[in-house]
Amino acid sequence: MTGLTKPKAFFDYLRANDMLGPVLTADEVEGLNVITAAAGLAGWPASWTAYALATAYHETAHTMQPVKEIGGPDYFRRRYDISGQRPDIARTLGNTQIGDGAKYAGRGYVQVTGRANYDRARRELGQPLVDRPDLAMNDAIAAAIMVKGMAEGWFTGRSLKSYLTTTTAGTRAQFVEARRIINGQDRAGDIADYALAFQKALQAGGWA
């Protein structure tokens, strides 16, 4: 296990940072705590944990709380359902039954999408996510999905170990490339800058 040895210094750094400061909301603190707890339980180094925090910060519009993909039932049917406009995509996601598109829309810190991905998370975490997909909106479950998914390459087939070491601090260039774990190079530079800030906060907090 790893974790913060000086949590006050971690939060003080973030309060002084333009990203989240000068006041941290209760939701932001909760999100930071559950993500660092999940990363610590997995024994992650500071660079990996910083990239997870940066990803969550970006994907949740800076709220640090799990979110559901924007859209209504018809939108999800068109995009992800076997009866929609992209049946090949639906089948790739494991959405083989009418209604799966809306039922298994994206949720979480890194939005898990599709019946097959909810089923993988169910098997890995021992949570009934196929029957109760809204469980992916629980912050602790969402954090566990993100941590295991980023470590094992669930989202794009690429994992953190492809881009970041476990022994040295991450560089901006490495963090830019690490975006390929989630979504190609979309906003890669911005997220790399967030990761550098979170890495400094973790270092201030004595992450070890």
TIRO-2110 file (N, C-alpha, C; in Angstrom, 1 decimal):
// TIRO-2110
0.8, -1.2, 0.0, N, 1, A
0.0, 0.0, 0.0, CA, 1, A
0.9, 1.3, 0.0, C, 1, A
0.3, 2.3, -0.6, N, 2, A
1.0, 3.6, -0.5, CA, 2, A
-0.1, 4.6, -0.1, C, 2, A
0.3, 5.8, 0.2, N, 3, A
-0.7, 6.8, 0.6, CA, 3, A
0.0, 8.1, 1.1, C, 3, A
-0.8, 9.0, 1.5, N, 4, A
-0.4, 10.3, 2.0, CA, 4, A
0.1, 10.2, 3.4, C, 4, A
1.3, 10.6, 3.7, N, 5, A
1.8, 10.7, 5.1, CA, 5, A
1.6, 12.1, 5.7, C, 5, A
1.3, 13.1, 4.8, N, 6, A
1.1, 14.4, 5.3, CA, 6, A
-0.2, 15.0, 4.5, C, 6, A
-1.3, 14.4, 4.8, N, 7, A
-2.5, 14.8, 4.0, CA, 7, A
-2.8, 16.3, 4.1, C, 7, A
-2.6, 17.0, 5.2, N, 8, A
-2.8, 18.4, 5.3, CA, 8, A
-2.0, 19.1, 4.3, C, 8, A
-0.8, 18.8, 4.1, N, 9, A
0.1, 19.4, 3.1, CA, 9, A
-0.4, 19.2, 1.7, C, 9, A
-1.0, 18.0, 1.4, N, 10, A
-1.6, 17.7, 0.1, CA, 10, A
-2.8, 18.7, -0.1, C, 10, A
-3.7, 18.8, 0.8, N, 11, A
-4.8, 19.6, 0.6, CA, 11, A
-4.5, 21.1, 0.6, C, 11, A
-3.5, 21.5, 1.4, N, 12, A
-3.1, 22.9, 1.4, CA, 12, A
-2.5, 23.3, 0.1, C, 12, A
-1.7, 22.4, -0.5, N, 13, A
-1.2, 22.7, -1.9, CA, 13, A
-2.3, 22.9, -2.9, C, 13, A
-3.3, 22.1, -2.8, N, 14, A
-4.4, 22.2, -3.8, CA, 14, A
-5.3, 23.4, -3.5, C, 14, A
-5.4, 23.8, -2.2, N, 15, A
-6.1, 25.1, -1.9, CA, 15, A
-5.4, 26.3, -2.4, C, 15, A
-4.1, 26.2, -2.5, N, 16, A
-3.3, 27.3, -3.0, CA, 16, A
-3.2, 27.3, -4.6, C, 16, A
-3.8, 26.2, -5.2, N, 17, A
-3.6, 26.0, -6.6, CA, 17, A
-4.9, 26.6, -7.3, C, 17, A
-4.7, 27.1, -8.5, N, 18, A
-5.8, 27.7, -9.3, CA, 18, A
-6.8, 26.7, -9.7, C, 18, A
-6.4, 25.4, -9.8, N, 19, A
-7.3, 24.4, -10.2, CA, 19, A
-8.5, 24.2, -9.3, C, 19, A
-8.2, 24.0, -8.0, N, 20, A
-9.3, 23.7, -7.1, CA, 20, A
-9.5, 24.8, -6.0, C, 20, A
-8.4, 25.5, -5.7, N, 21, A
-8.5, 26.5, -4.6, CA, 21, A
-9.3, 27.8, -4.9, C, 21, A
-9.4, 28.7, -3.9, N, 22, A
-8.8, 28.6, -2.6, CA, 22, A
-9.6, 27.8, -1.6, C, 22, A
-10.8, 27.4, -2.0, N, 23, A
-11.7, 26.6, -1.1, CA, 23, A
-12.0, 25.3, -1.7, C, 23, A
-11.8, 24.2, -1.0, N, 24, A
-12.2, 22.9, -1.5, CA, 24, A
-13.6, 22.6, -1.0, C, 24, A
-14.5, 22.2, -1.9, N, 25, A
-15.8, 21.8, -1.5, CA, 25, A
-15.8, 20.4, -0.9, C, 25, A
-16.9, 20.1, -0.2, N, 26, A
-17.0, 18.8, 0.4, CA, 26, A
-16.9, 17.7, -0.6, C, 26, A
-17.5, 17.9, -1.8, N, 27, A
-17.5, 16.9, -2.9, CA, 27, A
-16.1, 16.7, -3.4, C, 27, A
-15.4, 17.8, -3.6, N, 28, A
-14.0, 17.8, -4.1, CA, 28, A
-13.1, 17.0, -3.1, C, 28, A
-13.3, 17.3, -1.8, N, 29, A
-12.5, 16.5, -0.8, CA, 29, A
-12.8, 15.1, -0.8, C, 29, A
-14.1, 14.7, -0.9, N, 30, A
-14.5, 13.3, -0.9, CA, 30, A
-13.9, 12.6, -2.1, C, 30, A
-14.0, 13.3, -3.3, N, 31, A
-13.5, 12.7, -4.5, CA, 31, A
-12.0, 12.4, -4.4, C, 31, A
-11.3, 13.4, -4.0, N, 32, A
-9.8, 13.3, -3.8, CA, 32, A
-9.5, 12.2, -2.8, C, 32, A
-10.2, 12.1, -1.8, N, 33, A
-10.0, 11.0, -0.8, CA, 33, A
-10.2, 9.6, -1.4, C, 33, A
-11.4, 9.4, -2.1, N, 34, A
-11.7, 8.1, -2.6, CA, 34, A
-10.7, 7.7, -3.7, C, 34, A
-10.3, 8.6, -4.5, N, 35, A
-9.3, 8.3, -5.6, CA, 35, A
-8.0, 7.9, -5.0, C, 35, A
-7.5, 8.8, -4.1, N, 36, A
-6.2, 8.5, -3.5, CA, 36, A
-6.2, 7.2, -2.7, C, 36, A
-7.4, 6.9, -2.0, N, 37, A
-7.5, 5.6, -1.3, CA, 37, A
-7.4, 4.4, -2.2, C, 37, A
-8.1, 4.5, -3.4, N, 38, A
-8.1, 3.4, -4.3, CA, 38, A
-6.7, 3.2, -4.9, C, 38, A
-6.0, 4.3, -5.2, N, 39, A
-4.7, 4.2, -5.8, CA, 39, A
-3.7, 3.7, -4.7, C, 39, A
-3.9, 4.2, -3.5, N, 40, A
-3.0, 3.7, -2.4, CA, 40, A
-3.2, 2.2, -2.1, C, 40, A
-4.4, 1.7, -2.1, N, 41, A
-4.6, 0.3, -1.9, CA, 41, A
-4.0, -0.5, -3.0, C, 41, A
-3.9, 0.0, -4.2, N, 42, A
-3.2, -0.7, -5.3, CA, 42, A
-1.7, -0.5, -5.3, C, 42, A
-1.2, 0.3, -4.4, N, 43, A
0.2, 0.5, -4.3, CA, 43, A
0.8, 1.4, -5.4, C, 43, A
0.0, 2.3, -5.9, N, 44, A
0.5, 3.1, -7.0, CA, 44, A
1.5, 4.1, -6.5, C, 44, A
2.5, 4.5, -7.4, N, 45, A
3.4, 5.6, -7.2, CA, 45, A
2.7, 6.9, -7.4, C, 45, A
3.4, 8.0, -7.0, N, 46, A
2.8, 9.3, -7.2, CA, 46, A
2.4, 9.7, -8.6, C, 46, A
3.3, 9.3, -9.6, N, 47, A
3.0, 9.7, -11.0, CA, 47, A
1.7, 9.0, -11.5, C, 47, A
1.5, 7.8, -11.2, N, 48, A
0.2, 7.1, -11.6, CA, 48, A
-1.0, 7.7, -10.9, C, 48, A
-0.8, 8.0, -9.6, N, 49, A
-1.9, 8.6, -8.9, CA, 49, A
-2.3, 9.9, -9.4, C, 49, A
-1.2, 10.7, -9.7, N, 50, A
-1.4, 12.1, -10.2, CA, 50, A
-2.2, 12.0, -11.5, C, 50, A
-1.9, 11.0, -12.4, N, 51, A
-2.5, 11.0, -13.6, CA, 51, A
-4.0, 10.5, -13.5, C, 51, A
-4.3, 9.7, -12.5, N, 52, A
-5.7, 9.3, -12.2, CA, 52, A
-6.5, 10.5, -11.7, C, 52, A
-5.9, 11.3, -10.8, N, 53, A
-6.5, 12.5, -10.3, CA, 53, A
-6.8, 13.5, -11.5, C, 53, A
-5.8, 13.7, -12.3, N, 54, A
-5.9, 14.6, -13.4, CA, 54, A
-7.0, 14.2, -14.4, C, 54, A
-7.1, 12.9, -14.6, N, 55, A
-8.1, 12.3, -15.5, CA, 55, A
-9.5, 12.5, -15.0, C, 55, A
-9.6, 12.2, -13.7, N, 56, A
-10.9, 12.5, -13.0, CA, 56, A
-11.3, 13.9, -13.0, C, 56, A
-10.3, 14.8, -12.8, N, 57, A
-10.6, 16.2, -12.8, CA, 57, A
-11.1, 16.7, -14.1, C, 57, A
-10.5, 16.2, -15.2, N, 58, A
-10.9, 16.6, -16.5, CA, 58, A
-12.3, 15.9, -16.9, C, 58, A
-12.4, 14.6, -16.7, N, 59, A
-13.6, 13.9, -17.1, CA, 59, A
-14.9, 14.3, -16.4, C, 59, A
-14.7, 14.8, -15.2, N, 60, A
-15.9, 15.2, -14.3, CA, 60, A
-16.1, 16.7, -14.3, C, 60, A
-15.5, 17.4, -15.3, N, 61, A
-15.7, 18.9, -15.4, CA, 61, A
-15.3, 19.5, -14.1, C, 61, A
-14.2, 19.0, -13.5, N, 62, A
-13.5, 19.6, -12.3, CA, 62, A
-14.3, 19.3, -11.0, C, 62, A
-15.3, 18.5, -11.0, N, 63, A
-16.1, 18.3, -9.8, CA, 63, A
-15.5, 17.3, -8.9, C, 63, A
-14.7, 16.4, -9.4, N, 64, A
-14.2, 15.2, -8.7, CA, 64, A
-15.2, 14.3, -8.2, C, 64, A
-16.4, 14.3, -8.9, N, 65, A
-17.5, 13.4, -8.6, CA, 65, A
-17.8, 12.6, -9.8, C, 65, A
-18.2, 11.3, -9.7, N, 66, A
-18.6, 10.5, -10.9, CA, 66, A
-19.7, 11.2, -11.6, C, 66, A
-19.7, 11.1, -13.0, N, 67, A
-20.7, 11.7, -13.8, CA, 67, A
-21.3, 10.7, -14.8, C, 67, A
-22.5, 10.9, -15.2, N, 68, A
-23.1, 10.1, -16.3, CA, 68, A
-23.0, 10.8, -17.6, C, 68, A
-22.8, 10.1, -18.6, N, 69, A
-22.7, 10.7, -20.0, CA, 69, A
-23.9, 11.5, -20.3, C, 69, A
-23.7, 12.6, -20.9, N, 70, A
-24.8, 13.5, -21.2, CA, 70, A
-25.6, 13.0, -22.4, C, 70, A
-26.9, 12.9, -22.3, N, 71, A
-27.8, 12.4, -23.4, CA, 71, A
-29.0, 11.8, -22.8, C, 71, A
-30.0, 11.7, -23.6, N, 72, A
-31.2, 11.0, -23.2, CA, 72, A
-31.3, 9.6, -23.8, C, 72, A
-32.5, 8.9, -23.5, N, 73, A
-32.6, 7.6, -24.1, CA, 73, A
-32.5, 7.4, -25.6, C, 73, A
-33.1, 8.4, -26.3, N, 74, A
-33.0, 8.3, -27.8, CA, 74, A
-31.5, 8.5, -28.3, C, 74, A
-30.8, 9.4, -27.6, N, 75, A
-29.4, 9.6, -28.0, CA, 75, A
-28.6, 8.3, -27.7, C, 75, A
-28.8, 7.7, -26.6, N, 76, A
-28.1, 6.5, -26.3, CA, 76, A
-28.5, 5.3, -27.2, C, 76, A
-29.8, 5.3, -27.5, N, 77, A
-30.2, 4.2, -28.4, CA, 77, A
-29.5, 4.4, -29.8, C, 77, A
-29.4, 5.6, -30.3, N, 78, A
-28.8, 5.8, -31.6, CA, 78, A
-27.3, 5.4, -31.6, C, 78, A
-26.6, 5.8, -30.5, N, 79, A
-25.2, 5.6, -30.4, CA, 79, A
-24.7, 4.2, -30.0, C, 79, A
-25.5, 3.6, -29.1, N, 80, A
-24.9, 2.4, -28.5, CA, 80, A
-25.9, 1.2, -28.6, C, 80, A
-27.1, 1.3, -29.1, N, 81, A
-28.0, 0.2, -29.1, CA, 81, A
-28.0, -0.6, -30.3, C, 81, A
-28.3, -1.9, -30.2, N, 82, A
-28.3, -2.8, -31.4, CA, 82, A
-29.4, -2.3, -32.3, C, 82, A
-30.4, -1.6, -31.9, N, 83, A
-31.4, -1.1, -32.7, CA, 83, A
-31.2, 0.3, -33.2, C, 83, A
-30.0, 0.8, -32.9, N, 84, A
-29.6, 2.2, -33.3, CA, 84, A
-28.9, 2.3, -34.6, C, 84, A
-28.2, 3.4, -34.7, N, 85, A
-27.5, 3.8, -36.0, CA, 85, A
-26.2, 3.1, -36.1, C, 85, A
-25.6, 2.5, -35.1, N, 86, A
-24.3, 1.9, -35.1, CA, 86, A
-24.3, 0.5, -34.5, C, 86, A
-25.0, -0.4, -35.1, N, 87, A
-25.1, -1.7, -34.5, CA, 87, A
-23.8, -2.4, -34.4, C, 87, A
-22.8, -2.1, -35.2, N, 88, A
-21.5, -2.8, -35.1, CA, 88, A
-20.8, -2.3, -33.8, C, 88, A
-20.9, -1.0, -33.5, N, 89, A
-20.4, -0.5, -32.3, CA, 89, A
-21.1, -1.1, -31.1, C, 89, A
-22.4, -1.2, -31.2, N, 90, A
-23.2, -1.8, -30.1, CA, 90, A
-22.7, -3.2, -29.8, C, 90, A
-22.5, -4.0, -30.9, N, 91, A
-22.0, -5.4, -30.6, CA, 91, A
-20.6, -5.4, -30.0, C, 91, A
-19.8, -4.5, -30.4, N, 92, A
-18.4, -4.4, -29.9, CA, 92, A
-18.5, -4.1, -28.4, C, 92, A
-19.5, -3.3, -28.0, N, 93, A
-19.7, -3.0, -26.6, CA, 93, A
-20.4, -4.0, -25.8, C, 93, A
-20.8, -5.1, -26.5, N, 94, A
-21.6, -6.1, -25.8, CA, 94, A
-23.1, -5.8, -25.7, C, 94, A
-23.5, -4.8, -26.3, N, 95, A
-24.9, -4.4, -26.2, CA, 95, A
-25.8, -5.2, -27.3, C, 95, A
-26.2, -6.3, -26.9, N, 96, A
-26.9, -7.3, -27.8, CA, 96, A
-28.4, -7.3, -27.6, C, 96, A
-28.9, -6.6, -26.6, N, 97, A
-30.3, -6.6, -26.3, CA, 97, A
-30.8, -5.2, -26.5, C, 97, A
-32.0, -5.0, -27.1, N, 98, A
-32.6, -3.7, -27.2, CA, 98, A
-32.8, -3.1, -25.8, C, 98, A
-32.3, -1.9, -25.7, N, 99, A
-32.4, -1.2, -24.5, CA, 99, A
-31.0, -1.1, -23.8, C, 99, A
-30.0, -1.9, -24.2, N, 100, A
-28.7, -1.9, -23.6, CA, 100, A
-28.0, -0.6, -23.8, C, 100, A
-28.3, 0.1, -24.9, N, 101, A
-27.6, 1.4, -25.2, CA, 101, A
-27.8, 2.4, -24.1, C, 101, A
-29.1, 2.5, -23.6, N, 102, A
-29.4, 3.5, -22.6, CA, 102, A
-29.0, 2.9, -21.2, C, 102, A
-29.2, 1.6, -21.0, N, 103, A
-28.9, 1.0, -19.7, CA, 103, A
-27.5, 1.1, -19.4, C, 103, A
-26.6, 0.9, -20.4, N, 104, A
-25.2, 0.8, -20.1, CA, 104, A
-24.4, 2.0, -20.7, C, 104, A
-25.1, 3.2, -20.6, N, 105, A
-24.4, 4.4, -21.0, CA, 105, A
-23.2, 4.7, -20.1, C, 105, A
-22.4, 5.6, -20.5, N, 106, A
-21.2, 5.9, -19.7, CA, 106, A
-21.4, 6.5, -18.3, C, 106, A
-20.8, 5.9, -17.3, N, 107, A
-20.9, 6.4, -15.9, CA, 107, A
-19.5, 6.3, -15.3, C, 107, A
-19.3, 7.2, -14.3, N, 108, A
-18.1, 7.1, -13.5, CA, 108, A
-17.1, 8.2, -13.6, C, 108, A
-15.9, 8.0, -13.1, N, 109, A
-14.8, 9.0, -13.3, CA, 109, A
-14.3, 8.8, -14.7, C, 109, A
-14.0, 7.6, -15.1, N, 110, A
-13.7, 7.3, -16.5, CA, 110, A
-14.9, 6.5, -17.0, C, 110, A
-15.6, 7.0, -17.8, N, 111, A
-17.0, 6.5, -18.0, CA, 111, A
-16.9, 5.1, -18.7, C, 111, A
-17.3, 4.1, -17.8, N, 112, A
-17.5, 2.7, -18.3, CA, 112, A
-18.7, 2.7, -19.2, C, 112, A
-18.6, 2.1, -20.4, N, 113, A
-19.7, 2.1, -21.3, CA, 113, A
-19.9, 0.7, -22.0, C, 113, A
-21.1, 0.3, -22.1, N, 114, A
-21.4, -1.0, -22.7, CA, 114, A
-21.5, -2.1, -21.8, C, 114, A
-22.5, -3.1, -22.1, N, 115, A
-22.7, -4.2, -21.2, CA, 115, A
-21.4, -5.0, -21.0, C, 115, A
-20.6, -5.2, -22.0, N, 116, A
-19.4, -6.0, -21.8, CA, 116, A
-18.5, -5.4, -20.8, C, 116, A
-18.4, -4.1, -20.8, N, 117, A
-17.5, -3.4, -19.8, CA, 117, A
-18.0, -3.4, -18.4, C, 117, A
-19.4, -3.2, -18.3, N, 118, A
-20.0, -3.3, -17.0, CA, 118, A
-19.8, -4.7, -16.5, C, 118, A
-19.9, -5.7, -17.3, N, 119, A
-19.7, -7.1, -16.9, CA, 119, A
-18.3, -7.4, -16.4, C, 119, A
-17.3, -6.8, -17.1, N, 120, A
-15.9, -7.0, -16.7, CA, 120, A
-15.7, -6.3, -15.3, C, 120, A
-16.3, -5.1, -15.2, N, 121, A
-16.1, -4.5, -13.9, CA, 121, A
-16.8, -5.3, -12.8, C, 121, A
-18.0, -5.9, -13.1, N, 122, A
-18.7, -6.8, -12.2, CA, 122, A
-17.8, -7.9, -11.7, C, 122, A
-17.1, -8.6, -12.7, N, 123, A
-16.3, -9.7, -12.4, CA, 123, A
-15.1, -9.3, -11.5, C, 123, A
-14.5, -8.2, -11.9, N, 124, A
-13.2, -7.7, -11.3, CA, 124, A
-13.5, -7.2, -9.9, C, 124, A
-14.6, -6.5, -9.7, N, 125, A
-14.9, -5.9, -8.4, CA, 125, A
-15.8, -6.6, -7.5, C, 125, A
-16.5, -7.6, -8.0, N, 126, A
-17.5, -8.3, -7.2, CA, 126, A
-18.8, -7.5, -6.9, C, 126, A
-19.1, -6.5, -7.8, N, 127, A
-20.2, -5.7, -7.6, CA, 127, A
-21.3, -6.0, -8.7, C, 127, A
-22.6, -5.9, -8.4, N, 128, A
-23.6, -6.3, -9.4, CA, 128, A
-23.9, -5.2, -10.4, C, 128, A
-22.8, -4.8, -11.1, N, 129, A
-22.9, -3.7, -12.0, CA, 129, A
-23.8, -4.0, -13.3, C, 129, A
-23.9, -5.2, -13.7, N, 130, A
-24.8, -5.5, -14.8, CA, 130, A
-26.2, -5.3, -14.5, C, 130, A
-26.6, -5.8, -13.3, N, 131, A
-28.0, -5.6, -12.9, CA, 131, A
-28.3, -4.2, -12.4, C, 131, A
-27.3, -3.6, -11.8, N, 132, A
-27.4, -2.2, -11.2, CA, 132, A
-26.3, -1.3, -11.7, C, 132, A
-26.4, -0.9, -13.0, N, 133, A
-25.3, -0.1, -13.6, CA, 133, A
-25.1, 1.2, -12.9, C, 133, A
-26.2, 1.8, -12.2, N, 134, A
-26.0, 3.0, -11.5, CA, 134, A
-25.0, 2.9, -10.4, C, 134, A
-24.6, 1.7, -10.0, N, 135, A
-23.6, 1.6, -9.0, CA, 135, A
-22.2, 2.2, -9.4, C, 135, A
-22.1, 2.3, -10.7, N, 136, A
-20.9, 3.0, -11.3, CA, 136, A
-20.8, 4.5, -10.9, C, 136, A
-21.9, 5.0, -10.4, N, 137, A
-21.9, 6.4, -9.9, CA, 137, A
-21.5, 6.5, -8.5, C, 137, A
-21.4, 5.4, -7.8, N, 138, A
-20.8, 5.4, -6.4, CA, 138, A
-19.4, 5.8, -6.5, C, 138, A
-18.9, 6.8, -5.7, N, 139, A
-17.6, 7.3, -5.9, CA, 139, A
-16.5, 6.2, -5.6, C, 139, A
-16.7, 5.4, -4.6, N, 140, A
-15.7, 4.4, -4.3, CA, 140, A
-15.6, 3.3, -5.4, C, 140, A
-16.8, 2.9, -5.9, N, 141, A
-16.8, 2.0, -7.0, CA, 141, A
-16.2, 2.6, -8.3, C, 141, A
-16.6, 3.8, -8.6, N, 142, A
-16.0, 4.5, -9.8, CA, 142, A
-14.5, 4.6, -9.7, C, 142, A
-14.0, 4.9, -8.5, N, 143, A
-12.6, 5.0, -8.3, CA, 143, A
-11.9, 3.7, -8.5, C, 143, A
-12.5, 2.6, -8.0, N, 144, A
-11.9, 1.3, -8.2, CA, 144, A
-11.9, 0.9, -9.7, C, 144, A
-13.0, 1.2, -10.4, N, 145, A
-13.0, 0.9, -11.8, CA, 145, A
-11.9, 1.7, -12.5, C, 145, A
-11.7, 3.0, -12.2, N, 146, A
-10.7, 3.8, -12.9, CA, 146, A
-9.3, 3.2, -12.6, C, 146, A
-9.0, 2.9, -11.3, N, 147, A
-7.7, 2.4, -11.0, CA, 147, A
-7.4, 1.1, -11.6, C, 147, A
-8.3, 0.1, -11.6, N, 148, A
-8.0, -1.2, -12.2, CA, 148, A
-8.0, -1.0, -13.7, C, 148, A
-8.9, -0.2, -14.3, N, 149, A
-8.9, 0.0, -15.7, CA, 149, A
-7.7, 0.7, -16.3, C, 149, A
-7.2, 1.7, -15.6, N, 150, A
-6.0, 2.4, -16.1, CA, 150, A
-4.7, 1.5, -15.9, C, 150, A
-4.7, 0.6, -14.9, N, 151, A
-3.6, -0.2, -14.6, CA, 151, A
-3.6, -1.4, -15.6, C, 151, A
-4.7, -1.9, -16.0, N, 152, A
-4.8, -3.1, -16.8, CA, 152, A
-5.2, -2.9, -18.2, C, 152, A
-5.4, -1.6, -18.6, N, 153, A
-5.7, -1.3, -20.0, CA, 153, A
-7.1, -1.6, -20.5, C, 153, A
-8.1, -1.4, -19.6, N, 154, A
-9.5, -1.7, -19.9, CA, 154, A
-10.0, -0.8, -21.0, C, 154, A
-9.6, 0.4, -21.1, N, 155, A
-10.4, 1.4, -21.9, CA, 155, A
-9.9, 1.5, -23.3, C, 155, A
-8.6, 1.4, -23.6, N, 156, A
-8.2, 1.5, -25.0, CA, 156, A
-7.2, 0.3, -25.3, C, 156, A
-6.9, -0.5, -24.3, N, 157, A
-5.9, -1.6, -24.5, CA, 157, A
-4.5, -1.1, -24.0, C, 157, A
-4.4, 0.1, -23.7, N, 158, A
-3.1, 0.6, -23.2, CA, 158, A
-3.2, 1.0, -21.7, C, 158, A
-2.1, 0.8, -21.0, N, 159, A
-2.1, 0.9, -19.6, CA, 159, A
-1.0, 1.9, -19.1, C, 159, A
-1.1, 2.3, -17.8, N, 160, A
-0.2, 3.3, -17.3, CA, 160, A
1.3, 2.9, -17.4, C, 160, A
1.5, 1.6, -17.3, N, 161, A
2.9, 1.1, -17.3, CA, 161, A
3.6, 1.3, -18.7, C, 161, A
2.7, 1.6, -19.7, N, 162, A
3.3, 1.8, -21.0, CA, 162, A
3.9, 3.2, -21.1, C, 162, A
3.5, 4.1, -20.2, N, 163, A
4.0, 5.5, -20.3, CA, 163, A
4.7, 6.0, -19.1, C, 163, A
4.4, 5.5, -17.9, N, 164, A
5.0, 6.0, -16.7, CA, 164, A
5.7, 4.9, -15.9, C, 164, A
6.8, 5.3, -15.3, N, 165, A
7.5, 4.3, -14.4, CA, 165, A
6.9, 4.3, -13.0, C, 165, A
7.3, 3.4, -12.3, N, 166, A
6.9, 3.3, -10.9, CA, 166, A
7.9, 3.9, -9.9, C, 166, A
9.0, 4.3, -10.4, N, 167, A
10.1, 4.8, -9.6, CA, 167, A
10.5, 6.2, -9.7, C, 167, A
10.1, 6.9, -10.8, N, 168, A
10.5, 8.3, -11.0, CA, 168, A
9.2, 9.1, -11.2, C, 168, A
9.4, 10.4, -11.0, N, 169, A
8.2, 11.3, -11.2, CA, 169, A
7.9, 11.4, -12.7, C, 169, A
6.7, 11.6, -13.0, N, 170, A
6.2, 11.7, -14.4, CA, 170, A
6.6, 13.1, -15.0, C, 170, A
7.0, 13.1, -16.2, N, 171, A
7.3, 14.3, -17.0, CA, 171, A
6.1, 14.8, -17.7, C, 171, A
6.1, 16.0, -18.2, N, 172, A
4.9, 16.5, -19.0, CA, 172, A
4.8, 15.7, -20.2, C, 172, A
5.9, 15.3, -20.9, N, 173, A
5.8, 14.6, -22.1, CA, 173, A
5.2, 13.2, -21.9, C, 173, A
5.6, 12.6, -20.8, N, 174, A
5.0, 11.2, -20.4, CA, 174, A
3.5, 11.4, -20.1, C, 174, A
3.1, 12.4, -19.4, N, 175, A
1.7, 12.6, -19.1, CA, 175, A
0.9, 12.8, -20.4, C, 175, A
1.5, 13.6, -21.3, N, 176, A
0.8, 13.8, -22.6, CA, 176, A
0.5, 12.5, -23.3, C, 176, A
1.5, 11.6, -23.4, N, 177, A
1.4, 10.3, -24.0, CA, 177, A
0.4, 9.4, -23.3, C, 177, A
0.3, 9.6, -21.9, N, 178, A
-0.5, 8.7, -21.1, CA, 178, A
-2.0, 8.9, -21.4, C, 178, A
-2.4, 10.0, -22.1, N, 179, A
-3.8, 10.2, -22.5, CA, 179, A
-4.3, 9.0, -23.3, C, 179, A
-3.4, 8.4, -24.0, N, 180, A
-3.8, 7.3, -24.9, CA, 180, A
-4.4, 6.1, -24.1, C, 180, A
-4.3, 6.1, -22.8, N, 181, A
-4.9, 5.1, -22.0, CA, 181, A
-6.4, 5.3, -22.0, C, 181, A
-6.9, 6.5, -22.2, N, 182, A
-8.3, 6.9, -22.1, CA, 182, A
-8.9, 7.2, -23.4, C, 182, A
-8.3, 8.2, -24.1, N, 183, A
-9.0, 8.7, -25.3, CA, 183, A
-8.1, 9.4, -26.2, C, 183, A
-7.2, 8.6, -26.9, N, 184, A
-6.3, 9.1, -27.9, CA, 184, A
-5.5, 10.3, -27.3, C, 184, A
-5.5, 11.4, -28.0, N, 185, A
-4.8, 12.6, -27.5, CA, 185, A
-5.7, 13.8, -27.3, C, 185, A
-7.0, 13.5, -27.1, N, 186, A
-7.9, 14.6, -26.8, CA, 186, A
-7.6, 15.3, -25.5, C, 186, A
-7.3, 16.6, -25.6, N, 187, A
-7.0, 17.5, -24.5, CA, 187, A
-5.8, 16.9, -23.7, C, 187, A
-4.9, 16.3, -24.4, N, 188, A
-3.7, 15.6, -23.7, CA, 188, A
-2.8, 16.6, -23.0, C, 188, A
-2.6, 17.8, -23.6, N, 189, A
-1.7, 18.8, -23.0, CA, 189, A
-2.3, 19.3, -21.7, C, 189, A
-3.6, 19.6, -21.7, N, 190, A
-4.3, 20.2, -20.5, CA, 190, A
-4.2, 19.2, -19.4, C, 190, A
-4.5, 17.9, -19.7, N, 191, A
-4.5, 16.9, -18.6, CA, 191, A
-3.1, 16.7, -18.1, C, 191, A
-2.1, 16.8, -19.0, N, 192, A
-0.7, 16.6, -18.5, CA, 192, A
-0.4, 17.7, -17.5, C, 192, A
-0.9, 18.9, -17.8, N, 193, A
-0.6, 20.0, -16.8, CA, 193, A
-1.3, 19.8, -15.5, C, 193, A
-2.6, 19.3, -15.6, N, 194, A
-3.3, 18.9, -14.3, CA, 194, A
-2.5, 17.9, -13.5, C, 194, A
-1.9, 16.9, -14.3, N, 195, A
-1.2, 15.8, -13.6, CA, 195, A
0.1, 16.3, -12.9, C, 195, A
0.7, 17.3, -13.6, N, 196, A
1.9, 17.8, -12.9, CA, 196, A
1.6, 18.5, -11.6, C, 196, A
0.4, 19.2, -11.6, N, 197, A
0.0, 19.9, -10.4, CA, 197, A
-0.4, 18.9, -9.3, C, 197, A
-1.1, 17.9, -9.7, N, 198, A
-1.5, 16.8, -8.7, CA, 198, A
-0.2, 16.1, -8.2, C, 198, A
0.7, 15.9, -9.1, N, 199, A
2.0, 15.2, -8.7, CA, 199, A
2.7, 16.0, -7.6, C, 199, A
2.8, 17.3, -7.8, N, 200, A
3.4, 18.2, -6.8, CA, 200, A
2.6, 18.2, -5.5, C, 200, A
1.3, 18.1, -5.6, N, 201, A
0.5, 18.0, -4.4, CA, 201, A
0.8, 16.7, -3.6, C, 201, A
0.8, 15.6, -4.3, N, 202, A
1.1, 14.4, -3.7, CA, 202, A
2.5, 14.3, -3.1, C, 202, A
3.5, 14.9, -3.8, N, 203, A
4.8, 15.0, -3.3, CA, 203, A
4.9, 15.8, -2.0, C, 203, A
4.1, 17.0, -2.0, N, 204, A
4.0, 17.8, -0.8, CA, 204, A
3.4, 17.0, 0.4, C, 204, A
2.4, 16.1, 0.0, N, 205, A
1.7, 15.3, 1.0, CA, 205, A
2.5, 14.1, 1.4, C, 205, A
3.7, 13.9, 0.9, N, 206, A
4.5, 12.8, 1.3, CA, 206, A
4.1, 11.4, 0.8, C, 206, A
3.5, 11.4, -0.4, N, 207, A
3.0, 10.1, -0.9, CA, 207, A
4.1, 9.1, -0.9, C, 207, A
3.9, 8.0, -0.3, N, 208, A
4.9, 7.0, -0.2, CA, 208, A
4.2, 5.6, 0.1, C, 208, A
END
